[in-house]
């Protein structure tokens, strides 16, 4: 079984913390959709 796991992820720009302690697991067969404005670094994969 293949999973994608994010464990205690932090994202900051300088001293400005945007994401603090993100925990997420995407299990095999599940889908994850990330939304954001054009050009913000989203990745699109179809398959």
N, C-alpha and C positions, 0 to 999 in steps of 0.2 A: 504494500500500500504506500503510495507517494503522497506526502503532505507538504504544504508550504507553511512554515511557522515563523511568525514575528514574535519575539520574546523580549519584553521590556525595551522597546524601541523609543529613542528620543531623537527629535529633529529640532535644531536651533539655528537661527541666523544671528551670529554674534551672541549677545546676551538675551535675545528675544526667543524664548522657547515656544515653538509652534505645536509640537506633539510631545507629550510627556507620558512615558510608561505605557506604550501601546502594546497590547497582547492580542494576537490574532492567529487563528489556524484555519487554513483552507484545505479541506479534505479532498481526496481523490473523487472526481465526479462533480464537485461543487464549482460554482463560478463566482468570481470576484470582479466587480465593476468599479473602476475608479473614475470619478467625474471631476472635471475642472475646465477652466477656460482654455481656449486654443493656445498652444505654445507653452503651457505650464509644465511640460515634462511628462504628460500621460503617455503610456505605452499601449498600443492597440495590437492585440493578437487574436486572430480568428483561426479556428481550427477544430 
